[in-house]
């Protein structure tokens, strides 16, 4: 493959990666907790708060104008008990929302946003159980084409026939089927929709549903009575959803920013935790919301997924359970660290040894290990390649384990280890850690050993 082609595929992959790491934020009827729903004021507020799309609902007036309203009866939003389908738009337009804006047509909305390319819309077609009005989809297609909005809209609906019709009229525009029951999802519907907009309750009750739909190459949108409860959002962000339809776009945007530019991948391996200090379990790795659960030294865990964030790597060990990956080790049995765990470590050749803030970040030295000083091991990472001390992380190859001397219990246990677990960086005799250029007699050696400090 040529360098140009390789670069092209790298860029394409990166784009897909960044897109799939986050999710679309869709303001439900704009930003209804700040301003009256489905008004310009509400929509602008949603976009300003970080919404990628604004969701809106359509009814058809008596004179075939697409009217933006969730309810067919405008009593709730205007105070006037008026049915959209029974009145011409010229009259409906005289009715005011609570902020003084008139009832709006889709044409007016598109005229207002036509030259704001970053504003996009998720359009819901409101149909009766008899799939009326029959001409809604054709009128909708005409309006979208008139304002050249094909690349800035998506459709969703409870009406499968409506989405099927739109798949024929505008096949390139995504179509999302809204469901409140799993009984509504079938292969016939999936043949002409691009995704499912599903209630959060159904996902809670069916945790494998997202994976199953993704395997069928269908997007998963989630709707609920979304509030600003951290409990709800901490649950939602752990799921690999493609979009959320929410009344709180600012909150959704904050969680989306936290999740973007992260990389989640499957591990599915058993592991063991090696740290003297217990580790708190988080609900999610994006905001590191702590739970009451802790992981303790030598505890066996199963890692299902890994999530790489700007702050580090986290392993998923349960539905809403994540831990820092630093002290999680694969293929390192407890019996194979037994000879080393309680030993001190010392520097090689009587020299200072650099330490680092983290095994991933070795560009900057943070501290150093002093010569003639014993340091305690507080944690093990990367299958014993890195050790944590009070002065920071140190590569195991840069130190010597001090204490596995002949005729000791540790030495006999060491000899019984499988060959690949027998570390070779050992201080085999008490004076091997000291620089050979110092010529001292036996009694001076003993004095030096007795003066070694413990840290």
Order of alpha helices (4+ residues) and beta strands (2+ residues): alpha-beta-alpha-beta-beta-alpha-alpha-alpha-beta-alpha-beta-alpha-beta-alpha-beta-alpha-alpha-beta-alpha-beta-alpha-beta-beta-beta-beta-beta-beta-beta-alpha-beta-beta-beta-beta-beta-beta-beta-beta-alpha-beta-alpha-beta
